[in-house]
Structures are given as structure tokens and as C-alpha cells.
């Protein structure tokens, strides 16, 4: 009857579970209302269908049902509801970039590495030693930069790789320690090599002083022993 309200229900539970529900009217499939559960928003398109539904549509966000208030004869027709699962778009992943820096500590030279990517989202960045996971970091935001540090000895012979992955693809950058850390080796030789030489020289000097002290002590001991023998003979 004109002036009543009518509710078009979505009894299909599969439709109710989907992220997006669309209501269309007429044989031309004119969009009149939609629900987006991903952002918890719903919208009635009052200006569509020549404005015939303006101010008379209501949506139930939980069930996806559409209600028409103050019905008119012009409301009669075909109503269609469709649903879909909205997915986060996954773009092609960039190849991770590995950069390096040198650090010197207690005469042991380490190569400080950083694996980084820019403008990525919904990904995981990881360091692997062979097939073993060393560390990882994940992000769910869009257009963000990630970096993950790693420290190795420049003479390390193990295989390392940095992997960027999402649910559908991955990009891997293998680490060439010899190529990336050769500058660290030079720093070690110029810095630590000189320091080690100085320390070795200092230790040698200390050893020499100790040897002289032992000789002096032995000479004194013999002199005192000789004097005692001379005194005994005189007596």
C-alpha cells in the first residue's frame, strides 16, 4: 500500500558476511544504496534513479537489508542485491636495497648492514642466514619505509639474504659480504692493524722489562751469595 514501509531482506548469510553490499534498482541496474563494512560506512544514492528514492531509503549495516519508507507506486520494480569481498590491492614489490657501514670494537671488525625498502605496505621484511630466519619486521600500513639492521664479521662465509614478501609474491636480495664489506676490511687494516701493532710493541716492551728485572734480581742474588761465602772463609 502507498505510504507504508517495506524492507528488502538479505537472507543469504553468504551475502551478509561479505565486505561490500550493493543494492540496485530496475533493469538498468541503477545503484541506489551500498554498505562497506571495511570502513564501517553505508550510503544511499538519493540522486540516482531520477531522485525517486530521495530521503526514503534506510540501510541496516548489520544485516545488509534495505528499507523503503512512504512507498509509492513508482517504487515497484526489480531490486537486486549483490555482494563482494574487497581486497587490499597488492602492487609489485620492489627489490630490497642492502647498504653497509663499518664499526670497530676490541680489534674485531664487524660489517653493519641495513636492508631497506620504501613506499610499501602490507609486507614483511626479513633477514635470513641460509634458510634460517634471523629477524623480521611487518607493516600493515600503506606507503611506508622499512629498514632492518644486521651485523656480521667481514670474513663471515655464511650465506645471507634479505627478503621482502606479501601474501602473493616476494623479492629477495642476496648479500655479497666480500663486495659490500671490502671497505670495512680496509678500515680494519688501516685502523686496527696499526693499533694491534702498537699493542704488540707495548707488550714486547713489557716482556723485555720483566726479563731485565729477572736478570737484575738473579745478579743481586748471586752477589749476596758470593759475599756470604767470602765471610765464611774469613771466619
Order of alpha helices (4+ residues) and beta strands (2+ residues): beta-alpha-beta-beta-beta-beta-beta-beta-beta-beta-beta-beta-beta-beta-beta-alpha-alpha-alpha
